[in-house]
């Protein structure tokens, strides 16, 4: 009996998704636990594996939008049962056409029973017919979901994640009074510390010392100094957060995701770097989960890795603040009446002016600047 492959439930609020990729072709043999396809939703990307071995018969093409619980394929276990008996048969094409298979089956009826292969002769026929029928159905459906090009332009559907990102950004612009304030920070001390202690840090902790752990620690210190930033608006109420789960925006091929470093106040630099490294791997492999993205109180976005010199980041609702990091660039600075060259970075803090005043926003950004220019304060917690 064929096994139905259904779209699994991947979160309470998720009702649909899109099959972004089939890892197997129609008619391929699959093993139990082997990845069949990747389901892309408005929050996460999930690989769905086979619950049994057999021959895969696909019913929904890549690019199709599907509902939770929808049957998108069948697995025929007859293909798995027939595979071990194949060497005993005479050399032939692996998947004979239905007409040839029926002729061969009829010929075997006339042979002595002992000479016949102990496998139901109709199984390969039914699988081949099902695969052929599925291919025809997929060809007609795929025309409606595949990108369309006229040579000059190509039109394709937005992915669920892209649609979700678009809706979130527009909602943030329409519901929050977003204002951005700027400052600049001298990165000399952080760069010097990384250069002096980087090798020892890697040897002891097994992970590189990056810039982001300094920014996360500086953000935590600023959230403690200016708790008015660590709030969210819920209807007519203001909810004050007393924890420090900081989200870090990560760009992927699918779009922007914001995994959360939980309990950042209690974690060491090494703990934070390990969390960041683990999220980087999961993001590349498309294995970030919904739980990884939930519960952040503040977000850090690093446009500097792409060369951005300045930007005005958009809030990540329902948070009230987001910090934009930018490219480190050597610039001439006045210091004690002298012109010196320093590695400088522009910082941008976007905040919800409904609940955060300008004084609080500027104080918050200055606190981050102080922490980065005197990183020993972050290490000592002062």
ABEGO torsion letter per residue (X at the ends): XBBBBBBBBAEAABABBBBABBABBBGBBBBBGBBABBBBBAABBBBBBBABBEBBBBABBBGBBBBBGBBABBBBAAAAAAAAAAAABBBBBABBBAAAAAAAAAAAAABBAAABBBBBAAAAAAAAAAAAAAAAAAAAAAAAABBBBAGABBBBBBBAAAAAAAAAAAAAAAABBBBBBBBBBBAAAAAAAAAAAAAAAAAAAGBBBBAAAAAAAAAAAAAAABAAABBBBBEABBBBBABBBBBBBBBBAAEBBBBBBBGAAABBAAAAAAAAAAAAAAAAAGABBAAAABGBABBBBBAAAAGBABBBBBBBOABABBBBBBBBBBBBBBBGGBBBBBBBBBBBBBBBAAABBAAAAAAAAAAAAAAAABAAAAAAGX
